[in-house]
Amino acid sequence: MLNFVICDDNLNLLDRLEKMLETLFTKNNRDASVVFRSDNADDILNYIDNHVVDVLMLDINLKSSKSGLELAEEIRKRKKNPYLIFTTGHLEYAMVAYKYKTFDYLAKPIVYDRLEDTLNRLFEDANEVSKNYIKIDNKNTLIDEAEVHYIKRDGMKLVFHTSSRDYDTYSSFNKFQEKLPSSYVRCHKSYIANLNQIKDVEPVSRYHYFLRWSDLRYWT
């Protein structure tokens, strides 16, 4: 869920932007919502101090206690991670706005197609950020760690088994074990299992059990 906060000193434009965002969230099945809106910079700062905010859309030319750029500077002192998107009819501010780690800049009047393009790129970026990858070789082969079911030692190679395919590299468990998340457990001398991918565990004796993935049943 991405929480959006919007700020514009024109209440009619604020209403219109909120409706555009909610329409696009619904149209593209986005898990997002406008959680706060205001025409006042101080209200925005008070809100982000006490709530989780993922995206801020700020009018640059605010007729408030602070301009949109000054507001962005204050936000960056308090929060490093939220996406910032500026809106304004003054194109000369575009380059200045990017110093605050700006994701995008929307010229007024904002149109649906341009806003939709920005949101699509933002959600793609947010989804990528949420992933963690395992680098398995010197060719920069990266695997999403959540997709790995298990790692198997096969002679001099390690085989990373995922839902879609197997990846192999000439290496050892010792090289990878310290870098793997806590959900990866060495359950056998030849296997490291991703506990998040195990579907079932069946005890078959005091010392032996089955590990069941969606596509493999392994006895140990």
C-alpha positions in Angstrom: 0.0 0.0 0.0 1.4 3.4 -1.0 0.2 6.4 0.9 -0.1 9.6 -1.1 -0.1 13.1 0.3 -0.9 16.1 -1.9 -0.5 19.8 -1.4 -1.7 22.7 -3.6 -2.9 26.2 -2.7 -5.7 26.0 -5.2 -8.5 24.0 -3.6 -10.2 23.3 -6.9 -7.0 21.9 -8.3 -6.5 19.9 -5.1 -9.9 18.3 -5.5 -9.2 17.5 -9.2 -5.8 16.0 -8.5 -7.2 13.8 -5.7 -10.0 12.5 -8.0 -7.5 11.9 -10.9 -5.3 9.9 -8.6 -8.1 7.8 -7.1 -9.4 7.1 -10.6 -6.0 5.9 -11.9 -5.5 3.8 -8.8 -8.8 2.0 -9.5 -8.2 1.8 -13.2 -4.8 0.2 -12.8 -5.6 -1.9 -9.7 -3.0 0.0 -7.6 -2.8 -0.6 -3.9 -2.6 3.1 -3.0 -4.7 5.9 -1.5 -4.6 9.6 -1.0 -4.4 9.7 2.8 -4.0 13.4 3.4 -4.4 16.7 1.4 -3.8 20.3 2.4 -3.2 23.8 1.0 -0.8 24.5 3.8 2.9 23.5 4.1 2.9 23.3 7.9 -0.1 20.9 7.9 1.9 18.7 5.5 4.9 18.7 7.8 2.8 17.9 10.9 1.2 15.0 9.1 4.4 13.4 7.9 5.9 13.6 11.3 3.2 11.3 12.7 2.2 9.1 9.8 3.7 6.8 7.1 3.9 8.7 3.8 5.3 7.1 0.6 4.6 9.7 -2.0 4.2 13.5 -1.8 2.9 15.6 -4.7 3.7 19.3 -4.1 2.8 22.5 -5.8 6.0 24.5 -6.1 4.4 28.0 -6.1 2.5 27.6 -2.8 1.0 30.7 -1.2 1.7 29.4 2.2 4.3 29.8 5.0 6.7 28.0 2.7 7.1 27.5 -1.0 6.9 24.0 -2.4 10.7 23.9 -2.7 11.2 25.0 0.9 8.6 22.4 1.9 10.6 19.8 0.0 13.8 20.8 1.8 12.1 20.4 5.2 10.7 17.1 4.2 14.1 15.8 3.1 15.6 16.7 6.5 12.9 14.6 8.2 12.3 11.8 5.7 14.8 10.5 3.1 12.7 7.9 1.4 9.3 9.3 0.2 8.9 9.9 -3.5 8.6 13.6 -4.4 6.6 14.8 -7.4 6.3 18.5 -8.1 3.5 20.2 -9.9 3.6 23.7 -11.2 2.9 26.0 -14.1 6.3 27.6 -13.9 8.7 25.5 -16.0 11.7 27.5 -14.9 11.6 25.7 -11.5 12.1 22.3 -13.1 15.8 22.0 -12.7 15.9 23.4 -9.2 13.2 20.9 -8.1 15.4 17.9 -8.9 18.0 18.8 -6.1 15.5 17.3 -3.6 15.7 13.8 -5.1 12.6 14.4 -7.2 11.0 11.5 -8.9 9.1 13.6 -11.5 7.9 17.0 -12.4 4.4 17.6 -13.8 3.6 20.8 -15.6 0.1 22.3 -15.1 -2.5 21.7 -16.2 -1.9 18.1 -15.3 -3.4 15.6 -17.9 -4.4 12.0 -17.2 -2.0 10.4 -19.7 1.0 12.2 -18.2 0.0 11.5 -14.6 -0.7 7.9 -15.5 2.7 7.5 -17.0 4.4 8.9 -13.9 2.4 6.6 -11.6 3.2 3.5 -13.7 6.9 4.3 -13.5 6.6 5.1 -9.7 4.9 1.7 -8.9 7.5 -0.2 -11.0 10.3 1.5 -9.1 8.6 0.9 -5.8 8.2 -2.8 -6.6 11.9 -3.1 -7.6 13.0 -1.4 -4.4 11.1 -3.9 -2.3 13.0 -6.8 -3.8 16.4 -8.1 -2.6 18.7 -10.0 -5.0 21.4 -12.6 -4.7 24.4 -12.1 -6.9 25.5 -15.6 -7.8 28.5 -15.1 -10.1 31.0 -12.6 -11.6 28.6 -12.0 -14.6 26.3 -10.1 -12.3 23.6 -12.7 -12.5 20.9 -11.6 -10.0 18.1 -13.7 -8.5 15.3 -12.4 -6.4 15.9 -14.1 -3.1 12.2 -14.5 -2.5 11.9 -16.7 -5.6 14.6 -19.3 -4.6 13.1 -22.5 -3.2 16.4 -24.1 -2.3 20.1 -24.2 -3.1 21.6 -27.6 -3.9 25.3 -28.6 -3.9 26.0 -30.6 -7.1 29.7 -31.6 -7.2 31.6 -28.4 -7.6 28.5 -26.4 -8.5 25.6 -24.8 -6.6 22.2 -25.0 -8.2 19.7 -22.3 -7.3 16.2 -23.7 -7.9 13.4 -21.2 -8.5 9.9 -21.5 -9.7 10.8 -20.7 -13.3 14.3 -22.2 -13.8 17.5 -23.4 -12.3 20.7 -21.2 -12.1 24.1 -22.8 -11.4 27.5 -21.5 -10.5 30.8 -22.9 -9.5 31.0 -22.0 -5.8 30.5 -23.3 -2.3 27.9 -22.9 0.5 30.5 -21.1 2.7 30.7 -18.2 0.2 26.9 -17.6 0.2 25.7 -18.6 3.7 26.6 -15.4 5.5 25.0 -13.2 2.8 21.7 -15.1 2.8 18.7 -13.9 4.8 17.6 -15.6 8.0 14.9 -17.5 6.1 17.6 -19.7 4.4 18.6 -22.6 6.6 21.2 -25.4 6.0 19.0 -28.5 6.5 21.4 -31.0 4.9 25.1 -31.1 3.9 23.9 -30.6 0.3 20.9 -28.4 0.7 20.0 -24.9 1.9 16.3 -24.4 2.1 14.3 -21.2 1.9 11.8 -21.6 4.7 9.4 -19.1 3.1 9.0 -21.5 0.2 8.4 -24.8 2.1 4.8 -25.9 1.8 4.8 -28.7 4.3 7.1 -30.7 6.7 6.2 -34.3 7.4 8.1 -36.2 10.2 8.7 -39.8 9.2 10.8 -40.9 12.2 12.6 -39.5 15.2 15.5 -38.3 13.0 14.1 -37.9 9.5 11.5 -35.8 7.8 10.2 -34.7 4.4 10.4 -31.1 3.2 7.8 -30.4 0.5 8.0 -27.5 -2.0 5.3 -27.0 -4.6 7.4 -28.9 -7.1 9.7 -31.1 -5.0 9.5 -33.5 -2.1 12.8 -34.1 -0.4 13.7 -36.6 2.3 16.4 -35.9 4.9 
